[in-house]
């Protein structure tokens, strides 16, 4: 009786492990397993940003032409999958309300500087030279210490090249 019980317990444990792994994989059904492990297979859509409106964001008297992410879908997608942007381009995330919104580099193709802007239109936090994630299983989330109403993604090096630091004034050209 004891060997039968041990065998049955083993089968149940293996079955539970299989079910858990299957459920985890289904959670990532919107992206293939190869995308989770390796970003190189991500399909780039050259028209991805064509549906975004653009505004001018001025930081330290330097203008950035910024794509506006003002919906949940656009904020979730961000610049993921875009091959590159120039030094005078970026993305402006308009948050629904001031918050400590975290960002990650999932499915990014190039490094970024991320700049959080508070209620008083000044920089409250900066993360510089963030590298694309190599795996979704190790993809850190970067979160500011203070609440922000806007977040700006720029090409890596922008913050240093234009002397952007906490307290720098930012003008967002929203109509």
N, C-alpha and C positions, 0 to 999 in steps of 0.2 A: 504494500500500500504506500509506503514512504517514497520509493522511487517514482511511482506514478504521480504523487503529489508534487515532488520536486520538478518533474518534467512539465506538469501542468502549470506550475508557477513560472517556470522559464518561458513557456510559450506565451503566457499572459504578459509578462514583462516585455518580451520582444514585440508583441503586438502593440502594446501601449507606446513603446518607443517609435515604432513605425507610424502609428497614428499621429503622434506629436510632430514628427518630421514632416509628414504629409501636410498637416495643417499649417505648419510654418511656411512651407513652400507655396501653398495656396495663398497665403497672406501677401506674397510677392508676385501674384499672378499678373499684375500690370507691367512687370518688367521681367525679362528672361533671367534665368540664373546666371548666364554669362554676363549680363549687365551688372548684376550684384557683385560679381567677382572681378570683372574687368570692364572698365568704361570704354575700351577701344571698339566695342561692337555696337555702341549706341548709334542709332540712325539719326544723323544730323538733318534737320529740316531747314533749308535756307530761307523759307518764307515764314518761319516761326514768329519773328518779331514784326511782320508786316501788319498784323492786327492791333498793334500797340500804338497808342498816341505818344507823342514826344513832347517834352517840355525842356526848357533851359533851366539848369540848376547852376548857380554861381557860388563858387567856394574860393575865398581869397582872390577875388577878381578874375577868376578863371571860369569860363563857361563850359559846361558839359551838356551835350545833347543826350537827354535821358529818356529811355523807354519807360512808360508809366505802368507799374503793376498795381492796379487798384481794385482787383477782384480776388477772391480766394484762389481761383484757378490760376490767375496770373502770378499771384504772390507765391503759390506753391511751386510753380514751374520755374519762375525767375529766369536766369540766364542758362539754366541746365541745357546742355546739348548744343549751345551756340559755340561755333569754332573759335571765335575771338572777337574782341572789340578794340577800337582804337583808344588812344589816351584821352581823347575828348568825348568819349561816349560812356554811358553807364546805364544803370537801371535805378529808377526811383520807386521804392515801395511805399505806398501810402497806407498806413495802418488805420484800422477802423477806430481805434482809440489809443492814446498813449499807453505803451506797455514795454515790458522787457522781452521783446520778441527775439527768439533765437534763430540763427541761420546756420546752414551746413553747406558743404561743397559737393553734395551728391550729384553725379553725372555732369560735373563741370569739366570743361576742356582746357581751361587756362586759370592761372592764379588770380586772386582778387584782393583788393582792399575793401573792407566793409565799414561804412561810416554811419553811425546812429545819430539822429538829429532830434533834440528835445523840443518841448513846447515853446521855448524862447528862441527858436531858430538858431541854436548853437549846437556844435558837436558835443555829444555827451559820452561817446565811446568810439574807439577805432580798433579794428583788427586788421593787421597788415600782412600782405604776402601770404594769404591763405591758399594752400595747395589743394588741387582736386583730390577727392577721396579715392583711394585705390580699391576700397571695398566698403559696401554698406555696413559690414560688420565692424568696421573701424572707421567711423565717419563722425568726428566730434561736432558738437553743436556749440556755436559761439554766441554768448548771451551778454548783453550789456549790464552794468551794475545799476544804471539809471533808466527810467522810462524814456521812450522815444516815440515821436509821431511819424517820423520818416526814417527810412533806411536807404542808403545809397550804396550800390555796388559799382566799383570802378576797377579798371585794370590795375594789377599789382604795381606798386611803386608810385601811384598817384598821390597818396597822402604825403609821402616824403618829398616828392618832386615839387609839391605846391604848399609845403609847410603847414599841412592840416594837422591840427592837434585839438584836444578837448578845449572848448570855449570858442573855437573858430566860428564866425558867423556864416550862415548858409542862407541863400535866397532861392526859393523855389518858385518858378514862374508858372504857377497855376492860375487859370482864368476863372 
